[in-house]
């Protein structure tokens, strides 16, 4: 994965996703700089994915679908977050159609083509981290919605763990193309 020049922007793209997730966390927790983080993360995702797309030598129909999906999602996300204008359900319907197109053409094979660079206990720990992050996010949201104690702490830990997984995934998972 790291030897392929087209994949050189994978780590910066993952870092942009981390910035976006932290921005969403900051907004949910009413912390300062939430909008700045979300704006920076969204713009970085759009720019980096576009650069990655144009650096790709052989482009297929599905590549255009993915680029359109990412750019429309970023645009829709920023429009909703910053309340720029309201177009009911137009973006959501387009995004759903593009997502279904991707999922039908490539969705399951994307996850099937994952190979671990590391074996043994690292693989087990990776799956434990995914389970723990899912648990913390789900119960953190439930506790937060119900205004129960420790909801914020569970949710923050879940987001931090999810961001850790996004970065670790770059180093321990290899995707066969």
N, C-alpha and C positions, 0 to 999 in steps of 0.2 A: 504494500500500500504506500509506503513512504518513498519508494523508488519511482513511482509513476508521477511524472511532472504535472499531470492534470489534477492529481489529488493533493497538490501542495497546499491548497487553501483549506484543507479539512480541519486542521487544528485552529486556525484563526476563525473559521466559521463556527466551530464548537464554542470557542470563547465568546463569540457574539451571542450565541444562544444562551450561554451562562449569564451574560450581562442582561439580556432580555428577561430571563427568569428572575434574576435578582431585582430588576426593575418592577416586575409584577409583584414580587414579594414585598418590596418597599411600598408599593401602592396599597396593597391589601392591609399592611400593617400601619399605614398612614405615617410612614417615615419620610424625611426630606429626601430630595433628589430622585424620587420615583420616576417622574416624567422624563427627566434628563436621561436616566438609565434606560428606560423603555425606548425613548427616541433613538439613543445611540445604538442600542442592540438591534432595533428594527432596521435602521438605516444600514448598519454594518452587514446584517444578514442579506439584505437586498443587494448591496454593492458587491460583497464578496461572492455571493452565488452567481451574480451576473458575470463577474470577471472569470470565475471558474467555468461558466458555460462557454464564454467566448474563447477561452484557452483550450477547450476540448476540440480535438481534430475532427473526429467523426461524430456528427450530430444526427440523431434519429428523431422520429416523431415524438417519442416518449421524452426525450430531452427538452423539447420545446414545451411539452405539457408540464414537466416539472418546473421549468423556468417560469412559465406563466402562473403556475400554482403558487410558487414562492413569492413572486413579485406582487401578485394580487392579494395574497395573505398579508404580506407586510403592509401594503397600501391600506387594505381594509382594517388591519389592526391599528395602524396609526390614525386613521380617520375616526375610528370608534374611541380610542383612548383620548384623543385631543378634541373630540366633538366638533370636527370640522364641518361636516354636513351629514344629513341622514337620508339614505336611500334604502327603504325597507326591503330586506331580504335579497337584494340583487347580488351583493357580494357573497352572501352565504350560499345561495343556489349555485353560483358559478364555481365557488370553491368546492362544494359538494360534488358537482359534476367532474371537475378536474381531479379531485381525490379518488372518486370511484374509477375514473379512467386509469389513473396510476395504479390503483389497487388491483384492478382486473388484469392489467398488462404485466405488472412487476411486483405487486405487493408482497405476496407470499415468498417469492424467490429472493427478495431483498433480505428477508430474515433467515431463509434456508442457507444462503451463501456465506454466512458468518462462520469463520473458523478462529479458534483461539490460538494466539501465538504462544500462550503459556498453558501448561497442563497442570492437573492435580489440584492442590489446595487453592490456588489462585482462581481457578474456574469455579470452585465451590463457593469461595468468598464473594466472587462477582455475583452469583445468583442469590446469595444471602443478602448482599447489599441492595439488590433490586427489590427483593421481597420486603426488606426493612424500610426502604424508601417509600414503597407503595403503602405499607402499613402506616408509616408516619404521616404521609400526605393525606391519606383517606381519613384517618382518625383525627388528625390535626384540623382538617376542614370540618368534620362533624362536630368536634368539641368547640371549635370557634363559632360555628353557626348556632350551636346550643348555648353559647356563653358559659361553657363549663371551664373549670380551672385547667391550666396547662395546654389549652388549645393552640395558643400562639406559639408556645415553645415547641410543641410537636410539629406544627406546620413549618416553622423555621428550620428545624432539624431535618425535616423531609425535603425541603427545597435545597438545603446545603448538601444533603446526601445525593439528591438527584443531580445536582451540578457536578459533584465528585464523580458520579457514574458517567456523565457525559464526557468528562475529560479522560477518565480511565479507559473508557470504551475505545478511544483513539489508540491507546497503547497496547491493549491486550486482545482486541478483536481485529481480525483481518477479513476483509470482504473479497471474495473471489468474483471477478468480473467476467 
